Amino acid sequence: MKRWKLLTFIALLVINVVIIGYAYQTSHYQSSGAHAGFPIAKDAEQIEKTEGLTIYSWDKAEADGDIPLSYRLIIWQRGWEQTSKQGPTRFYEKGDYQIMLTSLRGEISLHDVPESEGQ
């Protein structure tokens, strides 16, 4: 009987830690105003915006196109699928909408992919 209580306690503790960790991570990202609601970090600062392109200053962006695992998980959780990667650029798709996310040191950019362009 004591063993089941201990196992139940540990299971509930692990579940709570996972839920709190997930909530904490998702609270750091918001939907971008443009780009079909593609998620962007709340601490990313918009530095330039033109039609179809938004550039953000973000200290977690790496020069080789790498982005944190937590960001990749949020992108996936919000329904975006990575279709390819070319250098520092990752291509994502959700329904008929395509976007390019380019990561350079300290900066990321979101660029809409016109329907006529493929990858």
ZADO-1210 file (C-alpha; in nm, 4 decimals, padded with zeros to 6 digits):
<atoms>
<atom x="00.0000" y="00.0000" z="00.0000" code="MET" pos="1"/>
<atom x="00.2784" y="00.2429" z="00.0881" code="LYS" pos="2"/>
<atom x="00.4571" y="00.1595" z="-00.2353" code="ARG" pos="3"/>
<atom x="00.1501" y="00.2567" z="-00.4442" code="TRP" pos="4"/>
<atom x="00.1154" y="00.5834" z="-00.2571" code="LYS" pos="5"/>
<atom x="00.4827" y="00.6612" z="-00.3203" code="LEU" pos="6"/>
<atom x="00.4568" y="00.5680" z="-00.6896" code="LEU" pos="7"/>
<atom x="00.1387" y="00.7747" z="-00.7279" code="THR" pos="8"/>
<atom x="00.3067" y="01.0721" z="-00.5601" code="PHE" pos="9"/>
<atom x="00.6121" y="01.0459" z="-00.7868" code="ILE" pos="10"/>
<atom x="00.3959" y="01.0105" z="-01.0995" code="ALA" pos="11"/>
<atom x="00.1889" y="01.3165" z="-01.0054" code="LEU" pos="12"/>
<atom x="00.5057" y="01.5107" z="-00.9293" code="LEU" pos="13"/>
<atom x="00.6561" y="01.4271" z="-01.2691" code="VAL" pos="14"/>
<atom x="00.3317" y="01.5163" z="-01.4488" code="ILE" pos="15"/>
<atom x="00.3172" y="01.8517" z="-01.2691" code="ASN" pos="16"/>
<atom x="00.6798" y="01.9307" z="-01.3519" code="VAL" pos="17"/>
<atom x="00.6176" y="01.8533" z="-01.7205" code="VAL" pos="18"/>
<atom x="00.3003" y="02.0657" z="-01.7313" code="ILE" pos="19"/>
<atom x="00.4637" y="02.3597" z="-01.5528" code="ILE" pos="20"/>
<atom x="00.7733" y="02.3362" z="-01.7761" code="GLY" pos="21"/>
<atom x="00.5578" y="02.3299" z="-02.0887" code="TYR" pos="22"/>
<atom x="00.3515" y="02.6277" z="-01.9707" code="ALA" pos="23"/>
<atom x="00.6698" y="02.8172" z="-01.8872" code="TYR" pos="24"/>
<atom x="00.8176" y="02.7547" z="-02.2327" code="GLN" pos="25"/>
<atom x="00.5011" y="02.8443" z="-02.4233" code="THR" pos="26"/>
<atom x="00.4677" y="03.1663" z="-02.2265" code="SER" pos="27"/>
<atom x="00.7917" y="03.2900" z="-02.3886" code="HIS" pos="28"/>
<atom x="00.6469" y="03.2824" z="-02.7411" code="TYR" pos="29"/>
<atom x="00.3634" y="03.4668" z="-02.9118" code="GLN" pos="30"/>
<atom x="00.2094" y="03.4626" z="-03.2566" code="SER" pos="31"/>
<atom x="00.3591" y="03.7130" z="-03.4954" code="SER" pos="32"/>
<atom x="00.1196" y="03.9772" z="-03.6215" code="GLY" pos="33"/>
<atom x="00.2066" y="03.8839" z="-03.9778" code="ALA" pos="34"/>
<atom x="00.3289" y="03.5597" z="-04.1327" code="HIS" pos="35"/>
<atom x="00.0117" y="03.3593" z="-04.0589" code="ALA" pos="36"/>
<atom x="00.0703" y="03.3749" z="-03.6851" code="GLY" pos="37"/>
<atom x="00.4117" y="03.2057" z="-03.6957" code="PHE" pos="38"/>
<atom x="00.5427" y="03.1985" z="-03.3366" code="PRO" pos="39"/>
<atom x="00.8114" y="03.4435" z="-03.2323" code="ILE" pos="40"/>
<atom x="00.9885" y="03.4876" z="-02.9001" code="ALA" pos="41"/>
<atom x="00.8424" y="03.7599" z="-02.6794" code="LYS" pos="42"/>
<atom x="01.1921" y="03.8921" z="-02.6077" code="ASP" pos="43"/>
<atom x="01.2729" y="03.9252" z="-02.9803" code="ALA" pos="44"/>
<atom x="01.2741" y="04.2924" z="-03.0779" code="GLU" pos="45"/>
<atom x="01.1458" y="04.3867" z="-03.4230" code="GLN" pos="46"/>
<atom x="01.4119" y="04.5938" z="-03.5991" code="ILE" pos="47"/>
<atom x="01.2822" y="04.6034" z="-03.9561" code="GLU" pos="48"/>
<atom x="00.9584" y="04.5278" z="-04.1347" code="LYS" pos="49"/>
<atom x="00.8698" y="04.5367" z="-04.5017" code="THR" pos="50"/>
<atom x="00.5995" y="04.3585" z="-04.6961" code="GLU" pos="51"/>
<atom x="00.6517" y="03.9866" z="-04.6425" code="GLY" pos="52"/>
<atom x="00.9685" y="04.0261" z="-04.4324" code="LEU" pos="53"/>
<atom x="01.0208" y="04.0945" z="-04.0640" code="THR" pos="54"/>
<atom x="01.3635" y="04.1033" z="-03.8980" code="ILE" pos="55"/>
<atom x="01.4064" y="04.0626" z="-03.5230" code="TYR" pos="56"/>
<atom x="01.6984" y="04.1083" z="-03.2906" code="SER" pos="57"/>
<atom x="01.7109" y="03.7963" z="-03.0708" code="TRP" pos="58"/>
<atom x="02.0072" y="03.6956" z="-02.8592" code="ASP" pos="59"/>
<atom x="01.9311" y="03.3206" z="-02.8833" code="LYS" pos="60"/>
<atom x="01.9725" y="03.3128" z="-03.2623" code="ALA" pos="61"/>
<atom x="02.2898" y="03.1428" z="-03.3863" code="GLU" pos="62"/>
<atom x="02.4983" y="03.2163" z="-03.6940" code="ALA" pos="63"/>
<atom x="02.4729" y="02.8644" z="-03.8350" code="ASP" pos="64"/>
<atom x="02.0944" y="02.8780" z="-03.8581" code="GLY" pos="65"/>
<atom x="02.0398" y="02.6918" z="-03.5342" code="ASP" pos="66"/>
<atom x="01.7536" y="02.7858" z="-03.3065" code="ILE" pos="67"/>
<atom x="01.6836" y="02.6562" z="-02.9550" code="PRO" pos="68"/>
<atom x="01.5061" y="02.3224" z="-02.9199" code="LEU" pos="69"/>
<atom x="01.2302" y="02.4904" z="-02.7184" code="SER" pos="70"/>
<atom x="01.1596" y="02.7220" z="-03.0145" code="TYR" pos="71"/>
<atom x="01.1516" y="02.4310" z="-03.2606" code="ARG" pos="72"/>
<atom x="00.9068" y="02.2503" z="-03.0307" code="LEU" pos="73"/>
<atom x="00.6786" y="02.5556" z="-03.0090" code="ILE" pos="74"/>
<atom x="00.6832" y="02.5907" z="-03.3881" code="ILE" pos="75"/>
<atom x="00.5910" y="02.2231" z="-03.4236" code="TRP" pos="76"/>
<atom x="00.3252" y="02.2414" z="-03.1496" code="GLN" pos="77"/>
<atom x="00.1563" y="02.5319" z="-03.3298" code="ARG" pos="78"/>
<atom x="00.1164" y="02.3249" z="-03.6445" code="GLY" pos="79"/>
<atom x="00.4171" y="02.4258" z="-03.8547" code="TRP" pos="80"/>
<atom x="00.6165" y="02.1549" z="-04.0304" code="GLU" pos="81"/>
<atom x="00.9781" y="02.2037" z="-04.1328" code="GLN" pos="82"/>
<atom x="01.0031" y="02.1065" z="-04.4982" code="THR" pos="83"/>
<atom x="01.3723" y="02.1739" z="-04.5622" code="SER" pos="84"/>
<atom x="01.6838" y="02.3541" z="-04.4453" code="LYS" pos="85"/>
<atom x="01.9353" y="02.5382" z="-04.6602" code="GLN" pos="86"/>
<atom x="02.2280" y="02.6931" z="-04.4751" code="GLY" pos="87"/>
<atom x="02.0941" y="02.9264" z="-04.2056" code="PRO" pos="88"/>
<atom x="01.7396" y="02.9140" z="-04.3482" code="THR" pos="89"/>
<atom x="01.4649" y="02.6732" z="-04.2466" code="ARG" pos="90"/>
<atom x="01.1500" y="02.6396" z="-04.4546" code="PHE" pos="91"/>
<atom x="00.8210" y="02.5811" z="-04.2737" code="TYR" pos="92"/>
<atom x="00.4745" y="02.5034" z="-04.4012" code="GLU" pos="93"/>
<atom x="00.1285" y="02.5129" z="-04.2474" code="LYS" pos="94"/>
<atom x="-00.1543" y="02.4355" z="-04.4840" code="GLY" pos="95"/>
<atom x="-00.0935" y="02.6384" z="-04.8003" code="ASP" pos="96"/>
<atom x="00.1256" y="02.8929" z="-04.6231" code="TYR" pos="97"/>
<atom x="00.5057" y="02.8762" z="-04.6434" code="GLN" pos="98"/>
<atom x="00.7617" y="03.0758" z="-04.4523" code="ILE" pos="99"/>
<atom x="01.1400" y="03.1023" z="-04.4385" code="MET" pos="100"/>
<atom x="01.3045" y="03.1478" z="-04.1002" code="LEU" pos="101"/>
<atom x="01.6652" y="03.2609" z="-04.1258" code="THR" pos="102"/>
<atom x="01.8830" y="03.2646" z="-03.8165" code="SER" pos="103"/>
<atom x="02.2007" y="03.4686" z="-03.8027" code="LEU" pos="104"/>
<atom x="02.3997" y="03.5555" z="-03.4921" code="ARG" pos="105"/>
<atom x="02.1682" y="03.7631" z="-03.2745" code="GLY" pos="106"/>
<atom x="01.9067" y="03.8046" z="-03.5462" code="GLU" pos="107"/>
<atom x="01.6229" y="03.6081" z="-03.7041" code="ILE" pos="108"/>
<atom x="01.4060" y="03.6948" z="-03.9990" code="SER" pos="109"/>
<atom x="01.0681" y="03.5679" z="-04.1128" code="LEU" pos="110"/>
<atom x="01.0033" y="03.5879" z="-04.4842" code="HIS" pos="111"/>
<atom x="00.6833" y="03.4846" z="-04.6616" code="ASP" pos="112"/>
<atom x="00.7386" y="03.2431" z="-04.9500" code="VAL" pos="113"/>
<atom x="00.5224" y="03.3388" z="-05.2477" code="PRO" pos="114"/>
<atom x="00.3008" y="03.0543" z="-05.3695" code="GLU" pos="115"/>
<atom x="00.4699" y="03.0551" z="-05.7111" code="SER" pos="116"/>
<atom x="00.8105" y="02.9842" z="-05.5517" code="GLU" pos="117"/>
<atom x="00.8965" y="02.6343" z="-05.4461" code="GLY" pos="118"/>
<atom x="01.1896" y="02.5213" z="-05.2408" code="GLN" pos="119"/>
</atoms>
